[in-house]
Amino acid sequence: MAFLPPSRLLSCSLQPPSLSLSLSRSLSDLLIGRGESDCVSPFLRAHTLTVLFILTCALVYVTLLEETPQDTAYNTKRGIIASILVFLCFGVTQAKDGPFSRPHPAYWRFWLCVSVVYELFLIFILFQTVHDGRQFMKYIDPKLGVPLPERDYGGNCLIYDPGNATDPFHNIWDKMDGFVPAHFLGWYIKTLMIRDWWMCMIISVMFEFLEYSLEHQLPNFSECWWDHWIMDVLVCNGLGIYCGMKTLGWLSMKPYQWQGLWNIPTYKGKIKRIAFQFTPYSWVKFEWKPASNLRRWLAVLGIIFMFLLAELNTFYLKFVLWMPPEHYLVLLRLVFFVNVGGVAMREIYDFMDDPKFHKKLGQQAWIVAAITVTEFLIVVKYDPHTIMLPIPFFVTQCWFLGIVLILTWTLWRFFIRKQEVGINSQLVPAYLRALHITAQF
């Protein structure tokens, strides 16, 4: 696929502004400059025929030139991996683009296809028996499929331990592991997804309450009080949210005027342009306004609920599928949600903010919601005994009080107060008319 000559590139970059505006969302101006669709850089084309040709050559090689091993397990693994790769090749070249276009539309199409593959894997696990599902994980990693050893997560909660003369602050240093930067980075990225300080803080605090409430089910929820509120909420989560809000402020004030790479004269400018390829094409500020109407209020409650459910699934899936916390599959799941969460949140916001234009929920948001529900169903099926352990009575009282307060505020804000405002709006014109008549006399 040949490059365009310099004269053609120049003519493409000098197209009328009206044509440039019509193509502003089509990515034809990302690296070459504004112009017609045939001026798109080879880097940005879908390369459907090229991918199909390479894929066909690989299949022909396997069919005609490679001898098939006589190992059933090996052939099964390789066949499944090949099927997934073929589906990914199809999706990356043919799937519908989402709301994000940087650094490349194919990047987000790839993660959409990975979402579908992950959901199909979860469905397969859901339809297995508990024993078969856990043993199936050995096909992914032979070290899996064995019960997890019991660990003490709470232990000594003294910040200053006078009994340890060598290091009285050893309890704090013991908590300084790899999960501390992971907590900070996780909440930094979540803030970039949600783009709202209040929602992030509510989710952060609510999850700590969930850990308190469910520590009788999962032992790793049992933490020291200072680990909950100081290490997690204030230091890791709070600092991550703060840095995320600062980044959002910079992104909202940053000018989004793109120039074609080949139209930049200096090498420094070209390097800067390549670096900014990994920043958003444009910026949309999220204004959730949960108290504006009942639809937005219920949508925000649903977003918070799904976020908390996805967080809980992280811990419960490890527990029911016998995966150690440090296993690479746990990390890959987090990397997966980092890449799909931002797209899903943007699609949810568009669907909620402008339902007349966005008449259906976006494809990435739909599949992320399905994944979250499927993960929870796996937890329920694989270990119903743990899920059904009775919650302590005082914890039940606290949650019942919280639900009652939310329902009471919802009724007052969107039904009782709305009627009062409507009645007052009818009385005010009548009152003004009465004053006008009195003034005439």
VMD Tcl script that draws the C-alpha trace (Angstrom):
set ca {
  {0.00 0.00 0.00}
  {1.93 3.03 -1.31}
  {2.31 6.41 0.36}
  {0.81 9.46 -1.31}
  {3.23 11.82 -3.09}
  {4.12 15.13 -1.41}
  {2.10 17.14 -3.93}
  {-1.01 15.07 -3.16}
  {-0.40 15.43 0.56}
  {-0.18 19.20 0.18}
  {-3.40 19.33 -1.82}
  {-5.12 17.19 0.81}
  {-4.01 19.47 3.64}
  {-5.41 22.56 1.85}
  {-9.01 21.39 1.57}
  {-11.80 23.90 2.41}
  {-12.69 24.29 6.11}
  {-16.24 23.07 5.56}
  {-14.98 19.72 4.30}
  {-12.56 19.53 7.22}
  {-15.39 20.03 9.70}
  {-17.46 17.30 8.09}
  {-14.57 14.89 8.62}
  {-13.59 16.02 12.11}
  {-14.75 12.79 13.70}
  {-13.46 10.45 10.98}
  {-9.77 10.48 11.96}
  {-8.64 11.54 8.50}
  {-6.83 14.48 10.09}
  {-4.92 12.74 12.86}
  {-1.49 12.27 11.30}
  {-1.66 13.65 7.75}
  {-3.80 16.79 8.21}
  {-7.27 17.80 7.26}
  {-8.55 16.61 3.93}
  {-10.48 14.00 2.04}
  {-10.95 10.40 3.15}
  {-8.39 9.18 0.59}
  {-5.75 11.28 2.35}
  {-5.81 9.02 5.40}
  {-2.41 7.72 6.48}
  {-1.81 3.99 5.99}
  {-1.39 3.90 9.76}
  {-5.06 4.80 10.16}
  {-6.63 2.59 7.51}
  {-8.37 -0.60 8.62}
  {-6.24 -2.78 6.29}
  {-9.08 -5.29 5.94}
  {-7.63 -6.99 2.85}
  {-4.12 -7.08 4.32}
  {-5.33 -8.70 7.53}
  {-7.46 -11.18 5.61}
  {-4.49 -12.11 3.38}
  {-2.12 -12.64 6.34}
  {-4.77 -14.66 8.19}
  {-5.41 -16.85 5.15}
  {-1.67 -17.46 4.67}
  {-1.34 -18.54 8.30}
  {-4.25 -20.98 7.99}
  {-2.88 -22.38 4.72}
  {0.49 -22.93 6.38}
  {-1.09 -24.79 9.31}
  {-3.22 -26.89 6.97}
  {-0.70 -27.87 4.29}
  {2.82 -27.45 5.65}
  {2.60 -28.18 9.36}
  {2.23 -31.67 10.77}
  {-0.51 -31.85 13.37}
  {0.80 -33.16 16.74}
  {-0.85 -36.23 18.24}
  {-1.47 -34.44 21.56}
  {-5.19 -33.88 22.08}
  {-4.79 -31.39 24.94}
  {-2.23 -29.35 23.00}
  {-4.37 -29.30 19.85}
  {-7.42 -28.26 21.86}
  {-5.57 -25.33 23.45}
  {-4.10 -24.22 20.15}
  {-7.45 -24.53 18.38}
  {-9.16 -22.37 21.01}
  {-6.40 -19.75 20.85}
  {-6.53 -19.71 17.04}
  {-10.32 -19.27 17.10}
  {-9.97 -16.32 19.47}
  {-7.28 -14.72 17.32}
  {-9.42 -15.05 14.18}
  {-12.34 -13.41 15.99}
  {-10.07 -10.60 17.21}
  {-8.79 -10.01 13.68}
  {-12.35 -9.79 12.41}
  {-13.44 -7.46 15.21}
  {-10.46 -5.11 15.00}
  {-11.04 -4.57 11.28}
  {-14.84 -4.74 11.08}
  {-16.40 -3.78 14.45}
  {-18.18 -0.46 14.90}
  {-16.11 2.39 16.33}
  {-16.89 3.66 19.80}
  {-16.71 7.18 21.27}
  {-12.90 7.11 21.66}
  {-10.49 7.49 18.75}
  {-7.10 7.93 20.41}
  {-4.49 6.55 20.13}
  {-6.17 4.54 17.37}
  {-9.75 3.33 16.79}
  {-8.47 -0.23 16.32}
  {-7.18 -0.19 19.89}
  {-10.67 0.29 21.30}
  {-12.18 -2.18 18.83}
  {-9.64 -4.71 20.08}
  {-10.76 -4.28 23.69}
  {-14.40 -4.53 22.65}
  {-13.65 -7.91 21.07}
  {-11.68 -8.97 24.16}
  {-14.79 -8.09 26.19}
  {-16.87 -10.46 24.09}
  {-14.29 -13.24 24.45}
  {-14.14 -12.73 28.23}
  {-17.92 -12.80 28.52}
  {-18.07 -16.05 26.53}
  {-15.42 -17.53 28.81}
  {-17.46 -16.54 31.87}
  {-20.58 -18.09 30.36}
  {-18.65 -21.32 29.79}
  {-17.43 -21.35 33.41}
  {-20.97 -20.62 34.62}
  {-22.33 -23.72 32.89}
  {-19.77 -26.07 34.48}
  {-20.00 -27.87 37.78}
  {-18.06 -26.30 40.62}
  {-15.39 -29.01 40.51}
  {-15.04 -28.96 36.72}
  {-14.91 -25.18 36.61}
  {-12.11 -24.99 39.14}
  {-10.17 -27.79 37.51}
  {-10.61 -26.17 34.10}
  {-8.44 -23.31 35.34}
  {-5.52 -25.76 35.30}
  {-5.63 -25.66 31.49}
  {-4.77 -21.97 31.78}
  {-2.20 -22.41 34.56}
  {-1.31 -25.82 36.05}
  {-0.72 -24.13 39.41}
  {-4.42 -23.28 39.71}
  {-7.21 -25.63 40.74}
  {-6.00 -26.10 44.34}
  {-7.60 -24.62 47.49}
  {-6.12 -21.37 48.74}
  {-4.27 -21.44 52.06}
  {-5.88 -19.58 54.94}
  {-4.24 -16.27 55.81}
  {-4.59 -13.83 58.69}
  {-5.36 -10.39 57.27}
  {-6.34 -8.50 60.42}
  {-3.82 -9.48 63.05}
  {-2.19 -6.90 65.28}
  {-3.70 -3.46 64.59}
  {-1.45 -1.38 66.81}
  {0.09 1.52 64.91}
  {2.86 1.69 67.51}
  {3.74 -1.74 68.91}
  {5.77 -1.31 72.11}
  {6.32 -5.07 72.27}
  {8.58 -4.90 69.21}
  {11.67 -3.00 70.33}
  {13.50 -3.26 67.00}
  {10.69 -1.79 64.87}
  {7.58 -0.62 66.77}
  {5.99 0.60 63.48}
  {6.28 -2.80 61.80}
  {2.50 -3.05 61.32}
  {2.56 0.00 59.05}
  {5.56 -1.20 57.06}
  {3.90 -4.61 56.62}
  {1.01 -2.90 54.83}
  {3.38 -1.11 52.43}
  {3.24 -3.72 49.70}
  {2.47 -3.67 46.00}
  {-1.23 -3.07 46.66}
  {-0.55 0.48 47.91}
  {0.53 1.89 44.51}
  {-2.12 -0.34 42.91}
  {-4.82 1.34 45.03}
  {-3.52 4.79 44.12}
  {-3.25 4.02 40.40}
  {-6.64 2.31 40.40}
  {-8.43 5.30 41.87}
  {-6.54 7.70 39.64}
  {-7.87 5.84 36.60}
  {-11.38 5.51 38.08}
  {-11.46 9.27 38.55}
  {-10.59 9.73 34.88}
  {-13.48 7.41 34.05}
  {-16.15 8.92 36.31}
  {-14.93 12.55 36.12}
  {-16.73 13.56 39.30}
  {-15.19 14.05 42.75}
  {-18.36 13.34 44.73}
  {-19.14 10.08 42.98}
  {-15.58 8.85 43.41}
  {-15.53 9.64 47.13}
  {-18.95 8.00 47.65}
  {-17.79 4.81 45.91}
  {-14.52 4.83 47.87}
  {-16.22 5.21 51.26}
  {-19.04 2.82 50.39}
  {-16.59 0.07 49.50}
  {-14.92 0.39 52.90}
  {-18.34 -0.02 54.51}
  {-18.86 -3.10 52.33}
  {-15.57 -4.54 53.56}
  {-16.70 -3.99 57.15}
  {-20.04 -5.62 56.37}
  {-18.64 -8.67 54.57}
  {-15.52 -9.44 56.57}
  {-17.35 -12.43 58.07}
  {-17.51 -13.91 54.54}
  {-14.07 -13.16 53.13}
  {-11.05 -13.06 55.46}
  {-9.15 -10.51 53.33}
  {-11.87 -7.94 54.09}
  {-10.77 -8.02 57.72}
  {-8.42 -5.05 58.00}
  {-7.33 -2.69 60.74}
  {-9.33 0.49 61.20}
  {-6.41 2.67 60.15}
  {-5.89 0.49 57.08}
  {-9.52 1.16 56.06}
  {-9.77 4.88 56.67}
  {-6.20 6.22 56.64}
  {-4.28 3.98 54.25}
  {-7.16 3.33 51.85}
  {-9.64 6.23 51.92}
  {-7.34 9.14 52.77}
  {-3.92 8.18 51.42}
  {-4.30 5.78 48.47}
  {-7.83 6.48 47.27}
  {-7.89 10.14 48.27}
  {-4.54 10.93 46.67}
  {-5.50 9.03 43.52}
  {-8.79 10.95 43.28}
  {-7.00 14.26 43.86}
  {-4.41 13.60 41.14}
  {-7.18 12.40 38.83}
  {-9.17 15.60 39.33}
  {-6.05 17.68 38.64}
  {-5.53 15.73 35.41}
  {-9.17 16.29 34.46}
  {-8.74 20.00 35.04}
  {-5.72 20.05 32.74}
  {-7.53 18.05 30.05}
  {-10.57 20.36 30.20}
  {-8.41 23.48 29.71}
  {-6.08 22.00 27.10}
  {-6.64 23.36 23.56}
  {-7.74 20.67 21.10}
  {-6.51 22.02 17.77}
  {-4.81 19.25 15.84}
  {-2.27 19.68 13.07}
  {-1.15 17.00 10.65}
  {2.16 15.37 11.52}
  {3.73 16.13 8.13}
  {2.63 19.77 8.37}
  {4.77 20.34 11.51}
  {8.19 21.70 10.44}
  {10.36 20.84 13.48}
  {11.32 17.43 14.88}
  {10.48 18.62 18.39}
  {6.99 19.52 17.21}
  {6.60 16.13 15.53}
  {7.63 14.29 18.70}
  {5.22 16.38 20.73}
  {2.45 15.66 18.22}
  {3.12 11.90 18.47}
  {3.00 12.10 22.28}
  {-0.33 13.97 22.16}
  {-1.71 11.17 19.98}
  {-2.21 9.35 23.29}
  {-4.40 12.14 24.68}
  {-8.14 12.58 23.90}
  {-9.18 13.93 20.52}
  {-11.64 16.25 22.27}
  {-12.94 16.66 25.78}
  {-16.41 16.21 27.27}
  {-17.02 17.31 30.84}
  {-19.32 14.95 32.73}
  {-22.12 16.77 34.54}
  {-24.06 13.98 36.20}
  {-26.60 16.24 38.03}
  {-28.18 13.35 39.97}
  {-30.73 15.58 41.73}
  {-32.04 17.19 38.54}
  {-34.60 14.48 37.75}
  {-35.56 10.95 38.76}
  {-34.04 9.33 35.65}
  {-30.58 10.75 36.30}
  {-30.83 9.96 40.02}
  {-31.62 6.30 39.33}
  {-28.88 6.17 36.68}
  {-26.26 7.48 39.11}
  {-27.40 4.99 41.78}
  {-27.12 2.22 39.19}
  {-23.59 3.31 38.22}
  {-22.48 3.33 41.87}
  {-24.06 -0.09 42.42}
  {-22.35 -1.63 39.37}
  {-19.00 -0.12 40.36}
  {-19.26 -1.61 43.84}
  {-20.39 -4.97 42.45}
  {-17.42 -5.07 40.06}
  {-15.09 -4.27 42.98}
  {-16.57 -7.07 45.08}
  {-16.31 -9.49 42.16}
  {-12.55 -8.95 42.17}
  {-12.27 -10.48 45.64}
  {-15.04 -13.08 45.42}
  {-13.88 -14.48 42.06}
  {-10.39 -15.04 43.45}
  {-11.95 -16.84 46.39}
  {-14.36 -19.15 44.54}
  {-12.03 -19.97 41.62}
  {-9.01 -20.52 43.91}
  {-6.77 -17.85 42.39}
  {-4.03 -16.31 44.58}
  {-4.19 -12.48 44.81}
  {-0.81 -12.16 43.11}
  {-1.73 -14.37 40.13}
  {-1.33 -12.81 36.69}
  {-4.97 -13.52 35.78}
  {-6.07 -11.17 38.57}
  {-3.82 -8.46 37.16}
  {-5.03 -9.09 33.62}
  {-8.64 -8.67 34.74}
  {-7.79 -5.28 36.27}
  {-5.96 -4.21 33.10}
  {-9.01 -5.28 31.12}
  {-11.40 -3.14 33.18}
  {-9.02 -0.19 32.97}
  {-9.25 -0.26 29.17}
  {-12.97 -0.91 28.82}
  {-14.24 1.11 31.80}
  {-13.59 4.53 30.31}
  {-15.42 3.73 27.08}
  {-18.33 2.21 29.01}
  {-18.67 5.28 31.24}
  {-18.65 7.62 28.24}
  {-21.36 5.57 26.53}
  {-23.44 5.52 29.71}
  {-23.11 9.28 30.10}
  {-24.08 9.91 26.47}
  {-27.08 7.60 26.78}
  {-28.19 9.29 30.00}
  {-27.46 12.88 28.98}
  {-28.95 12.84 25.48}
  {-31.39 9.91 25.08}
  {-32.97 11.46 21.97}
  {-29.69 11.23 20.04}
  {-28.29 8.11 21.74}
  {-31.33 5.89 21.53}
  {-29.64 2.74 22.88}
  {-26.92 1.87 25.35}
  {-23.46 1.67 23.81}
  {-21.94 -1.68 22.88}
  {-19.04 -1.49 25.36}
  {-21.29 -0.43 28.24}
  {-23.68 -3.27 27.43}
  {-20.99 -5.95 27.46}
  {-19.33 -4.56 30.63}
  {-22.66 -4.70 32.45}
  {-23.17 -8.28 31.23}
  {-19.67 -9.24 32.40}
  {-20.24 -7.77 35.88}
  {-23.52 -9.64 36.31}
  {-22.06 -12.90 34.96}
  {-19.11 -12.71 37.35}
  {-21.48 -12.30 40.27}
  {-23.60 -15.25 39.10}
  {-20.45 -17.41 39.03}
  {-19.73 -16.40 42.62}
  {-23.29 -17.27 43.67}
  {-23.18 -20.66 41.96}
  {-19.69 -21.71 43.02}
  {-19.94 -20.80 46.70}
  {-23.54 -20.14 47.81}
  {-22.62 -21.06 51.37}
  {-20.25 -18.10 51.72}
  {-22.66 -15.70 50.07}
  {-25.53 -16.79 52.31}
  {-23.63 -16.46 55.59}
  {-25.88 -14.30 57.79}
  {-24.84 -10.69 58.12}
  {-24.43 -9.51 61.73}
  {-27.56 -7.86 63.08}
  {-26.03 -4.44 63.72}
  {-24.64 -4.38 60.16}
  {-28.10 -5.23 58.81}
  {-29.57 -2.39 60.84}
  {-27.06 0.08 59.39}
  {-27.76 -0.95 55.80}
  {-31.51 -0.94 56.39}
  {-31.29 2.59 57.79}
  {-29.23 3.72 54.81}
  {-31.72 2.25 52.31}
  {-34.63 3.86 54.14}
  {-32.90 7.25 54.05}
  {-32.23 6.95 50.32}
  {-35.85 5.97 49.60}
  {-37.18 8.74 51.83}
  {-35.01 11.37 50.14}
  {-36.01 10.06 46.70}
  {-39.72 10.31 47.53}
  {-39.32 13.80 48.98}
  {-37.11 15.17 46.20}
  {-38.89 13.82 43.14}
  {-42.51 13.45 44.27}
  {-43.46 15.48 47.37}
  {-41.27 18.51 46.71}
  {-42.14 18.44 43.01}
  {-45.84 18.68 43.83}
  {-45.20 21.53 46.28}
  {-43.24 23.43 43.65}
  {-46.03 22.83 41.15}
  {-48.69 24.15 43.56}
  {-46.59 27.21 44.40}
  {-46.00 27.95 40.73}
  {-49.78 28.00 40.25}
  {-50.42 30.21 43.29}
  {-47.83 32.85 42.43}
  {-49.55 34.08 39.20}
  {-52.89 34.23 41.02}
  {-51.28 36.23 43.81}
  {-49.74 38.64 41.33}
  {-53.07 39.09 39.56}
  {-54.72 39.91 42.89}
  {-52.06 42.55 43.62}
  {-52.56 44.04 40.16}
  {-56.34 44.32 40.64}
  {-55.88 45.88 44.09}
  {-53.45 48.43 42.67}
  {-55.99 49.48 40.08}
  {-58.49 50.43 42.79}
}
mol new
graphics top color blue
foreach p $ca { graphics top sphere $p radius 0.5 }
foreach p [lrange $ca 0 end-1] q [lrange $ca 1 end] { graphics top cylinder $p $q radius 0.2 }
display resetview
